[in-house]
Amino acid sequence: MPAGTFNLTGQYRVEQGATYTLEITVTDSAGAVYDMSGATAAAKIRETKSSVTSFAFTCTINTGTGVITVTMAATDTAAITITSGFWDLELTQGSTVTRLLEGTVVVSQEVTKT
């Protein structure tokens, strides 16, 4: 299954210095909750797809609802040094890795730094 495209732009942009949260519901082709038992999820931002530097999200999975919550603390978004780039979300189940989503990302720079 190819990754879906979901851009973190517009209302989904990452705001530097603010807590970021995105909830993604994962379903199968019939629309039922996808079985993510024993799975882990990971998501990162990079300026280019081959950049060495990355900025990681924390991902939690609710297997009952099929929701992956992607978050980044305000202190972590404050440390983002880029204004745009790419991101993706991967699900690992055993030795199988599936890229669920990919896209571009815009980081809105913070003005009021505390």
N, C-alpha and C positions, 0 to 999 in steps of 0.2 A: 504494500500500500504506500503510495507516495505521500510525502508530507503535504499537509494543507498549508495554504498561505494565509498568514495573519500578521499584518503590519502593526507594530507598536508606534502608531502615529496618531495625530488628531487627538481624540478623547482618550486614547490608549497610550499616549506618549509617556515616557518616563520623565518625571519632574525631579531634577536634581535637588537634594536636600529634603525630599518628602518621602514618606513611606509609600511603597508601590505594592498593590495587590491586584491580581488578575485571577479569576476563577474560570477554568476551562472544563466543560463537561465532555467526557469521552464516551461515545456510544459505538455500538457495532452497526453493521449495514442495515439491520432491522430496527435501529433506533433504541435498542435495549442497552442498559448500562454495560459497558465493556468490562470484562473480568480482569482486574488489575491486581489480583491476589499475589502477594509476594513481589510485586514490582516496585521499582524505584524510578523517580523522575529527576531530570536535571535540565537546567536551562541557563544559557549564558548569552552575554552581549559581547561583540567584538567590533572594532572599527572597520576592519576588513575581514573577510572570511578566513584569511590566513594570518591575521594578527596574533602575536604571541600573547599580548595583554588581553585579559578577559575580565568581565564583571559578572559574577555568578548570582543567580536568583536562588532562593530557598524554595524547594518544591515539596509539598505534602500531598498525599493521595488519600482520599476518602473512598475506600473500596465499595462501601454501601451505596453511595450516590454517584460514583463514577466521576467525581470532581477532583481535578488537580488544581491546587492553589499555588500560584506562583507569586512569591513576595520578595521584596528587598527592603531592608530597614533604611530609615532616613539617613543614618550615618554612612551606609553603603552607597546610596544614590548620590550623596554629597561627594563621594570619592570618585565618581565617574568623571573622567577627563576628556571625553569625546562628546560631540554634539549630534552625531549620527553614526549609524552602522548597521549591523545585522544581528539577528538573534535566532535561536532555535530551541525547541523543547523536545527532549528525547525520553522515551520510556524503555527501561531495561527490565526484562523478565527472563531470569536465568541467563543464558548466553545470547539471547535475542535482543537486539537493540532496534527500536523503531523510532524514527523521527516523526513526531506527530505534527508539529507546526514549524514553520520557518517564515522569515520575513525581514523587513527593514525595521529600524528603530530610530526614533528621534528623541534626543534628550534635551529637554527644556532647561536652560541654565538658570540656576538660582541667583537671585539678586540679594534677598535678605538673608544674610549668613549670620547665624547666631553663634 
